[in-house]
Amino acid sequence: MDATELARELLRFNTINPPGQERACAQRLGQLLGDAGFDVRTEEYAPHRTSLVARLGGSSGRRPLCFAGHIDTVPLGATDWTHDAFAGDIADGRLYGRGSSDMKGGVAAFVTAACQLAGQLRDTSGLVLVIVAGEETGCDGSRHLTRTAGALGEAGAIVIAEPTGNYPCVGHKGALWLQARTTGVTAHGSMPERGVNAIYKAARAVMQLERFDFGTTPHPVLGSPTLSVGTIGGGLNINSVPDAVAIGIDIRTIPGQKHNVLVERLAQYLGDDVVLMRIVDVEGVWTDSTHPWVQEIFDLTSPVVGERPIERGAPYFTDASVLTPAFGGPPTVILGPGEMALAHQTDEYCRVDRLEQAVEIYTEIARRWCGLT
């Protein structure tokens, strides 16, 4: 199996989320893994929103190694692409297409590595591959797997194949996206005293949000949590007192911050005039880089990145937010062939040489975990 050709095939499946429609793509991957000898289970959290879990091995007394990734992508945007977003075109050593970096290239690389090793895995600790739908809208597929009895099983370590240019990262911030709502009583604009203006309540809330203090010590690598008001909308028309406003809030948390506690504190801070609703809720993750397995990965990737890796975090959230705690907190590394800066961009691409490197890296990580070297 060739990872580049597999990636091209995956790019031809339109899995833009919404609506996602990942079923056909997941079925193709399931077919390949099943033919290689993996036990494949598919789960849907909504019609055509299909995730799969594939297992092989697991008889050595050691928990298996997990490779994980998602197959949904974001929309194309309004700007025209110079390459067909679903053709899998290759030009100047770059594989173009929506999802090439984020992250069908990474999925193709670890599926290729797993299939190549399949014949040797039966009597080892083995591998579990978790390939999910719905990551872009808040790890929906992963959440469904955690709620489905027996779907995930066990894992002793996790590789998330999100785009890092094959540089290993040991964590990322969390994302807490909230909608803050204020309500009032509508009235004619010439008689505002007969109404209650929801925009005034919202304006006071926005000013409070600008001054909000998280009251936490910055993370040594990821820095401080952040809060940004991204959207605000409401009102009926100019000559009516508005009775409803919605404010969109983007909060990025650091590992260790508990979102339930933060939402409660923010609700108390804003007061009774504001009601908070969660839109996306995924907490941060972090693995101590001194962990022996992480150090082993740093050793393996040193020749690829041209230096010994240092402790870094990814700027985005990943399915590790859900999968790492679900598996009991095993060491987790984010490591994939895509380019961080190209995620969600027009003319997204993945370098073919990095895709091939990722197969080699994943193969060696798996061989060492399973005692094949």
N, C-alpha and C positions, 0 to 999 in steps of 0.2 A: 504494500500500500504506500502511495506517495502522498505526503501531507499537503503539498501544494495543490495537487489535483483534488484532494478531498476538500480542502478549503474552498477551491473554486466551485465545487459542487454545492457546498453548503451556502455559498453566497447567492446561488441561483434560487434558493428558497426565500421568498419574501416573508420575513417574520417581523416586519415593523410593528412596534408596540406603542399605542394600540393599532389594530386589534390583537396582534401577536400571531395567531394561527400557526403555532410551532409544531403541530402534530406531524405533518409530512416530513419535516426536517428531523424531528426526534425519531420517527419510524425508520428513516434511512440510517441514522446512526445506530439504532437498535439492531437493525438487520446486520450491519457490518460487525458489530460487537458479538451478536449471537452466533454468526458464522465463524467467528474466531474462537468460540468456546465459552464466552461469558454468559452468565445467567442474567437475563435482562428483564426488568420490571418497569412498566410505564404507569404513570399516574397523571390524571387530569384534574386541575382545580376548577376548570370551566370548560365548556365545549371547545375542542381544538387547542386548548392550552396545555400541552403535553410536556411533562418532564420524564426523565428516565434515570434509573439506577442500575448499573451493571456491575456484577461481582465475579471474580474468579480467584480461586485459592482461599486462604484463610485457615489452613490446617496446622500451622506451625506453633500455635499458642500465642503468637503476637498479633495484635490488631492490624488490619490491612492499612495500606497507604491510600489516601483519597486524592483523586484529581477532580476538580470541580470547575464548572463554567456554565454560562448561559448562552442560549441561542436566539433570544429576541434581540431586536435592534431598535434604535430610535428612528424617528422619521427623517426624510431626506433634507428637509428645509426648503426654502424658497429659491435658493441660488441654483442655477443649472450646473450639472456635473459635466466634466469634460470626458469622463468615462462612464459607461453604463453602470449604474449602481448595482445591478443584479447579473452582470455578465461574467464577472470574474476575470476581467482583462488583466494581462500582465504587460507592463511596459517599463523599460529601464530598471529591471529587477524589483519592481513594485507590483504587488497584487492589489488591484483596486476593487472597491465595492463596499456597500454599507454592511458593516460588521467585520470587515477584514481585520482591523485592529481590535475592535471592541464587539465580540471577541471570538468570532468563528475561526480565526486563525489559530488562537490558543486551543480551542476545542479540537480542531483538526489535528494539531500537533500531539496532544496527549492521547487521543483516540488512536492515532497511528502508532505511537510508542507502545501503547497497551496491546494492540493487535499483534505487533511484532514480537512481543514478549509472551503472548498468551500460551504458547506451547510449553513454556517453562514454569508457569505460575502455580500449577495444580497443587503441589505439595509445599507451598511457601505461605508466608503470611498474606500474600495476595494483594489485589487492588480492588478498590471500589470507585467507580466513576459516577459522578453525580452531574447530570446535564439537565439544566432547568429552563423552564419558561418563566417569563414575567419578572426578570430581575430589574429591568429598567424602571419599573413603576413601584419598586419597594420590596424586591425579593419575594414576590408572591408565590412562585413555584417552590422555592425552598421552604417557605412557611408551611405550605400545604404538605410537603414531605414530612416535616417534623410533627404534623398533626395526624399523620397516617400511620397506624400501628405497623411496625415491621418494615417500613419503607426504606429507612436509612441504614439500619444496622450499626456497625461500629467502624471507627477509624482511629488510628494511632497518630496520624499526622495528616495535614491537608496542604495541597498545592492548589491555589486559585490561579487560573491561567489568564487573568486580566492583563491588559497591556502595560508592560513595564520596560520594554526594550530588552528583555531577558536579564534585567537587573533585579535581584531579589529584594523585595520589601517585606517588612515584618509586621505591618499593621496599617491601619487607616482610621480616619475620623469617622464618627457616626453622623447620620443625617436625621434631623427631626424637623419635618415640614409641617407647619400648623396653619390652620385658617382661624383667624380671630374674628368673631362676629359681634357686631353691635346692633341693637334694635331700638326703634323709637315708635312714634305715632305720627302718621302722615296727616298733613293739613294743607290748606291753600297757602301758597307762598306769601300772600298779602296779609295772612293772619298767623304768623309763625308761633304766636303765643298759645295757639290751640293745639299745637303738635309737640313732639319730642324729637329733636334732630339727631339722628343716628350718626351723621357725619361729624358733628361736634364731639360725640363720644369717641368715635374712631380717631379723630385728630388728637385728642388727649392721650389715647392709648399709644398711638405712633410715637408721640413725644416721650412717653414713658419707656417705650421699647428702645429708643435711641440711647437712653441712659441706663439700661439694665446692666447690672453687675452680676456675672456668674458666680463670683466669690470662690473661685477655684484656682489652684496652682497650675500654671502652664505645664503642658507635657514637655519633657526634655527634647523631643524631636518634632512633634506635631504642633507645638505651640499652644495657644489659648483657644478655647471655644469661641465661636463667632455667631452673631445674629444680624440678619439683614431683612428689612421689609422689602419684599420684591413686587407685590401687587397691592392695589387697593381699588375697590369698585363699589358703587352703590348709588342710590338716588333714583327717583322716578323721572323727573324733568326739572328744569330750572325753577319753575313756579310752583313746586310742591315741596313740602318739608319731607326729607327722606326718612324712611322707616327701617332701612336695612343697609348695612355695609359689611363687606368682607375684606379682610386684610390677609395677605399671604406672607408668611414668615418662614425664612430659611435659617435654621440653626444647625451649625456643625459642632458636634461635641467631641470631646477627647475620650480615649479609652478610660473606663472606670466611672464615667458619669452615667448615672441611672436616669433614663428618660422619664420614668414615672415620677421620680422625685422632682426633676426639673419642671415638668408640666405643672405639678401641684404648686411649686414655688412661684412659677410665672403667673398662674391663675390668681394666687393670693396677691401678687404684686400689682396686677392690672385691675383687680377688684370685680365687683358684681356686674358692672356694665359690659363686661367682655366675656364671651363664651369661646373656649378653645376647642377645636376639633383637629385630630391628627390626620394628616394626609399620607406622609411617609415617616416611618419610625424604625430606624435601623441603627443599633449602637455600634460604637467603635470597637476595634479589636487590636490587640498587641501581643506579640510573642517576644520574650526576652532573647535578644540576639546571642547571648552566651549559651543558649541551649545547644547541646552537642549536635543535634540534627540540623539546626540552623547553621552552625559552624561548618558542617559537612557540605551544605548547599553553597555557602560562601566559598568554600574550597573549589567546588565543582564549577562555579560560574566565574571564578577569577580569570581564567584564560579568555573567556568570552567578552567580559566587560573591560578587560585590559588592566585591571587592578583588583586588589582584594576589596570586596564590597564592604561598605560601612552601613551602620544602622540607618535605614530610611523607611519612610511611610509613604503610602499612596495618597493622592489628594481626593480620591473618590471613594464611595462605599462599594462593597462587594457582597456576594452571598456568604462570605465568612461571617458577617454580622449575625446570620441565622445558623449556619452550619457548624461553626466552631463551638458555640455553646451547646448545640444539639448533640454533638459528638462528645461532650464532656470536657471541652477546653483543651484539645490537643494542640501542639505547636503548629502554627499556620504561617505559610509563606505565600506571598502574592508574586507570581513570576510568569510572565507571558511574553510572546514575541511581538505583540503589537506595540504601537507608539502611543504613549500617554497623550501627547499633544494632539493626536489626530482623532481621538475618540469624539464622536458626534460631529465631526467636521465634514464639510463638502469635500469630495474627492478623497475620502478616507482610503488609506492603503496600509498594507503590511509589507515590510521588506521580506523578499523570498529567502534571503540568506538567514535572516533571524528566525523565520519559520523553520528552516532546516536545522538551525542551531537548537531551537527549542525541542525538537524531537530527540536530538542527541542528549540534551540536558535531562529531559523527562525520563528517557530510557535509563540513563545512569542513576538517577535518583531512585527509580523503581528497582533497578537491579540491586543496588546497595541495600535498600529497605528489605527486599525479599531474599537477601543472602545469595544472590546469583553471581557475585564477583569473586 
